[in-house]
Amino acid sequence: MGKTIRITPTIKDGAVVSNGIIFDITEVTNVTDGLGGTQLLKSISAILDAASFPKMDILFFRKGSAVLDLGTLGSLPDSAASAAINGNEFIGGVTLNAIAAGGSGDLNGTFVQSTLNVDLMLGSEENSQSIYMAGINRNGASFTFDDADDLELVLGFE
């Protein structure tokens, strides 16, 4: 049985450097049907109120904790982040491609970008039904976001 989960992560309000953190580790609750379960991610869509849509990676983790902090929003991940990522069981990532103003997906100031047929198996910790995600700017240049709540992600599961 499929399900859809919508999430609005807190993003950097302002400029995000190339390869910088758009949003830090964010919990997505009730992904799996049971504690320590798995769920197949089939699609991911992003809705962004902006002048264009940057290329971004959405990274998925099995665990989230107080120690897992990639760094300062808008900046490159801290050097300690790679150790924290490895310790929090990185699962995989999905790339959402850029859309220029006037391009396919431009709805007059709101951009919609989707990646279908992801087929990424996500799993939660033994005592949880949550997975965790973070966003990284892969635009090749700095990108400026207007407001901290301008990005909404829609995860489609099977």
N, C-alpha and C positions, 0 to 999 in steps of 0.2 A: 504494500500500500504506500503510495507516495504522499509527500507532505512538502509544504513550502514554509520557510521561515524568513521573516523580514527583520532586518537589524539596521539601526542607524548608529554607526560607531562615531565617537567624538574624533573629528579630524582636526588637523592643524588649520587654524584660522589665520591665513597669510601664506607666505612663501614656503615651499618645501623644496629643498635642494634635490638635484638628480641623485637617485638611490637613497633619498631620505625617507623618513618615517611619515607616512600620511596619517595612519592611526596605529596606536600601540596595541598590545595584546588585549583582545576583547572577548569576553565570554559569550558563547551562543548556547543558550539553555535548551534542554529537551530535544536534542538532536537525535539521540539514540532512543530506542523503545524501552531499553532496560539498562540497569547499572552495568557499566563495562561493555556495553553493546557496540555495534557497528551500524553505519548507515552509508549508503552509496550516494555520493554527491553527483547528480546528473547535470546540473546547470547552475550558473551563477550570473546574475544580472546586476547591473549597477545603474542607479539613477542619480544624476548629479546636476545641481543648479549651478551653471558656470558658463563661461564664454567658449569653452572647448572641453574636451575630455582627455586627460593624460593617460599614457600607457602606465599600467600599475600591476604589480604582483599582489595577489592575496595569498598569504601564507597560513597554513593550518597546523595546529598543534593538538596533541592529545591531552596535555596538561597545561594549566595556567597556575601561577603562584605569585605571591608577593615579590619573590625574587626575580621573576621574569619581567623585565622591563627593557625594551630595546634601546631606550634612550629618550632624548628630547624630541618631541614632535617637530617636524620640519628639518631636522638635522640627520646626519648619517647615524646609523646604529652605533652604539658604544662598542668599544673593543671587547668588553666583557660579554656582549650580547651573544656571540657565537657559542660560548660555553653554556650560557643560560638556555639557548635554543636547543642545543644537543641534550641538555638535562631535562628538557620539557617535551621531549619526543616530537620533533618535527615530523609531520605526516606527508606534506606535499604542498604544492602551490599551483595557482591558476593565474594566467596572464590575461588581463583585459586590455585590448588594444586601444590606441588613441583614436579620437575622432576630432577632426578639425571643424571649425564653425562652418555650417552649410553642408557638412558631410552627412552620410547616412547615419541616422541615430540622433541628429540634431533636431530637436522639437522646439525650435525658436527660443533658445536659452536654457532648455533642460535637455540633457543628453542621456540616452539610454544605450547601454552597451551590454551585450550578452555573450557568454561562451557556453555552447551546448555540448552535449556528449562528453562531459568532463570525465566521468567514470572513475572518480577518486574515492576509495573506501576510507571513511573517517571513523575513528574509534575513540570512545571515551575511556576515562580511567575506571578502575574497578568499582569505585564508590560514587560514580557520577554518570550523568546523561549528557554532559556538556562537552563541547569542543571549543577551541580558542582560535582566534584568527588575528592577523595584523596585515597592514597594507604598506607597500613600499612604492615610491615613485620611480618608474622605469622610463620616464619620458625622454631622458637624454639631456634634459635641461630643467631648470627650476620651474615649478608650477605654482600658481597662487590660487588658493581657495578663499572664497569670500566669507563664509560662515562655518562654524564648527559642526553644524548639523546639516550641511548641504549634500552629504552622500548617504544614500540608502542602498543596501545590498539585499538581494532576494536570492536565497539559496533554495534550489529545487532538489529534493531527495526522492529516491525510489526504494 
